């Protein structure tokens, strides 16, 4: 029964996530009450996603680091530079919006990306390794990126950020991989299919709760903010396109293509919102938080495209196979 419910939600993720976003925006007072539980839900999602990985799998990622390095290159070089260029092109007179756009595309890879990679059968070990490595580097990479591209000097509470990210990512991931190690792989085979449905519920909770933060900005849109939102949407979609395209050009395996695509496209927007609220004027937060409206929708949409493409390829293979059998029978 849980497997059927999980499959039903997976098929409708492109509709489920926008529905959660709308609920959070329409009822921010109610949805916002769930914000204190978001780190716990993140930790649960990380634990369930990491149940399919082992220490040996993570070790293999560093034996073939190209997918990992490619995703990091998109995350912290190409996309922040593109965001900075777009900001200076369209919002020259508003440095706050430029700073917000650069910050939006400077934050580390999203924890929830591990779950999306799991849904679409990507390289979960690579996705998990990316999140952990990127999280460790974030307190150093984000200030450096902002300083280089927009000249902003940012001091972050490194200890607080690291402790929260360790709770959400490192500890649940290590616990899950330890369980796999101790059970000889039996946990890896038995539990992930049974817990996948609960991972989707956690995702729905997180999306709804986080959407409450962007409600005031959505309700007070003007022409400039609509244009900022459109630019963020295009840049975010470009991250998915370019990540998958680069992986395909390099002829990577399908699971690596999926992981690079989500690794290049998904961001830890919550971390960006915390930094924007703590160190910058309120207007800087708008480009960061508006990304919340698009991230899960884009993740679901690109996942659906992947699934359709895969089914199309398999369908062609089956047709080709049946035709070959017909020719063989006629012969």
N, C-alpha and C positions, 0 to 999 in steps of 0.2 A: 504494500500500500504506500509506504514512504517513497519507494522507488518511482511509483506511478505519479505521485504528487510532485516529486522532484523533476521528473521528465516533463510534466505539464508546465511547471514554472519556467524551466529552461527554454521551452519552445516559445514562451511568451515574454521573455525578458525585455524585448524591445518595447513592450507595452507596460510591463510591471514597473520598471524603473521610472518612466515618466509619471505614472500614476502616483508613486510614492513621493516624487518631487512635488507634484501638484498638491498633494495632501499637506506636505510640510509647509508650502508657501501659503496655502489657504488657511491653515490652522496652526500658525507658528506658536501660539501660546500653549497648545496641547503637545505638539510635536517637540517643542523645545525642552519639555520636561524629561525627555529621554536622553538629552545630551550628556549627563553625567555617566550614563551607561555605555556610551559609544566606545570608549577604550576596551571595555569588557567584551563587547560584541566583536570588535576588531580582533581581540585575542582569541576568541572562539573560532572566528573564520580562519585565522592563521593556523591554529591547531588542527582544524579539520583538513585544511589544504595541505599541511605538512605531513599528515598521516600517510600520504602517498610517496613520501620521499624518505631517503635514508642518508646516513653520513657518507656512504659510498657514492650515492648519486650526486651529492653536493661536491665531492672530491672530483668526480668526472667533469663537472662544469669548469673547474680550473685547469683541467687537462686540455680542454678545448675552449679557451676563453673568448673566442671571436664573437659569439652571440652576445655575451655579457658586455664586452667592450663596445660593441656596436650600439647596444641600447644606452649605455652610459654616454656615448658620444652624442646621440640624439638628445638625451635628457639635459645635458649640461653644457653643450657647445652649440649645436645647430639651432635648437628650438629657442633658447634664450636670446641668441643673436637675432633670429628671425623676429621674435617678439619686440626686441629693442628697435629694429629697423621699421617695423610696422607702426610702432608707437611714435617714432620721430616723423614718419611719413604723414600720419593722419592726425596726430594730436600734439603738434609741435609746441603749442602754447600752454600745454597742461602737463607739467613734469610729474604730477601726482599719478595721472593715468599711465604715463610711460613707465614709471616705477612699479605700479601695480601689475602691468602686463609682464614686465621682466620678472617680477617676483613670482607670478603665477607659473611661469615656465622655468623657474630655477629650483623649485622645491623637489624633494626626492620622489622616487617611485612610490606608487600607492600600494599600501598593504593589501587592499581589496583586489589588486591586480592578480595576486596569487590565486584567488578564488575564480576569477574569470579565465585564467589560464587552465585551471583545473576543469572548468565546465567544457571548454573547447579542446581538451586533450592536448595541451601544449607541454612544453618541458617545464614541469613544476619545480624541479630542482634549480634550474636556471633562474626562474622567476623569484624563487625564495632567496637565492644567493644574491640576486640583484637588489632586492629590497633590503636585505641585511647590510650589504656592503654600502649601498647608497645612503642608508640611514646613518651609518657610522661616519660617513664623509660629509653628511649634510651640514653640521655646525661649522665646517670649514669652507665648503663649496658655496653655500648660499651667500655669506657675506662677501666672499671674493668675487662672485658673479655680479652682485649688485654694485660693488665698488668699481669694477672694471667697466661695466656697461652704462651705469647711470651715475656713478660717482657718489653713491650713498654709502655711508659708514654705519654698519649695523653691529650692535653687540647683542648677542643672544644669550639666554640663560641655558648654556650648553648642558649643564648637569640635569636640569629639569626636563629638557627636551629628550635627552638621551635616556633618562630613567623611564619616561613615558613610552618611548619607542621600544625600549628593551622589554617592557611589560607587554606591549601589543604584538611584538614580532619575535624577538630573540628567545624569550623564555618558552612561549607555547611551541615554537618551531623545534627547539632543542628537546622539549618534553616529548613531542610527537615522534621525533626521530629516535629518541632513546627507547620508546615503547616498541618501535619497529626492530631496533637492535636486540632488545631483550627477548622479543617474541619470535625471533628468527624470521621475520617477515610476515607472520600470520596476521598481525594487526593491519598491515598494509593491504592485505587481501580481503579482510572481513569487514572492517569498520567504515572506510570511506563511503561505500555505496549507501550504507545505513544512516550516515550522518549528513549526507549532502543536502538533504531537504532542510535541515536545521541551519546549515550554512546560508542557504537562500533566505531564510527568515531573518537571520542576523543582518544580511545585506539590506533587506527591505527596511529594517529598523534603522540602520545607520543612515541610509539615504534620506528617509523621512525626517529623522532628527536633525541631520546636518542642513537640510533644506530650509529649516526654520530660520537659520542665520541670514539667508539671503532674501527673505520675505520683504523687509523694509525697502531694499534697493529695487526689487521688482515692482513694488507698488508705487514707486516714485521715479519711474523712468522718464527720461527726456531724450531728445534726438541724439545727443552726444553719447549718452549711455547705451542707447540701442546700437549705435555704430561700434562702440567698444565691445559689446556683447557679440556682435556679428564677427568682429575680428578675432575674438577669443575662440569662437566656434570654428572658424576657418583654420586657425593655427592648431587647435586641438585635433581636428580631423586630419590635418596635414601630418601630425606626428604618427598617427596610425598608418596612413598611406605610405609615408616615407620609410617607416620602420619595416613594414611588410615588404615593400618594394626592394629595399636594400638587401633584406634577407633572401628574397627570391632571386635577385641578381647574383648573389654570392652562392646560389644553389644549396642553401641550407635545407636540412630536413624539415618536414612539415611542422613537427612539434617545436623546433627552434624558431620557425617563422612566426608561429602563434605567440611565443614568449617574447620575441623581439618587438612584435607589433604592440602588444599590451604594455611591455616595458617602456617603449618609446612614447606611448600615448597617454598613459595614466599617471596622475600626480597625486601626492599627498596634500590635497588642497587644505585640509585642516591645519597642517603645519604652517602653510602660507598665511592663512587667516590669523593665526596666533601671532606671527611675526608682524603682519600688517597692523594689527590692533595695538601691539605693544610699542612699536617703534616709528610709526608713520601717521600722517593725517588720515582722517576717516575715508577720504576719497580714494586712497590707495587700496582700500579693502574691496572696492567694487569690482575691479577686473579680476581679483583673486576669487572672490566668492561667486561671481557670475559663472565661473567655470563649473561650479557645483551643479548648475542646471543642465550642463551638457555632458559631463564626464560619463555618468552611468548609461545615459541614452546612447552615446557614441560607442561605448564598450559593448552594449547589447546589439546595436545595429551592425557593427563590424563583425561581431561574433556570428550574427545571423547570416551575413554575407559569406563568411568562411564556411559555415555549415552548408549553405546552398551550393557553394562552389564544390565542396567535397562530395555532396550527394550527386551533383551533376557529373563529376568525373567518374564516380562509381557507376552511375547510370549508363554512361557511355561505355565503360568497360564491360558492363553486363550485356549491353546490346551487341557490342563487338564480339563478346564471347558466344552469345546465342547464335549470331550470324555465322561465326566460324563453325559452330557445331552443326548448323544446318548444311553448310557447304560440305562438311566432313561426312554427314549422313548421306547427302546426295551423291557424293563420290563413292 
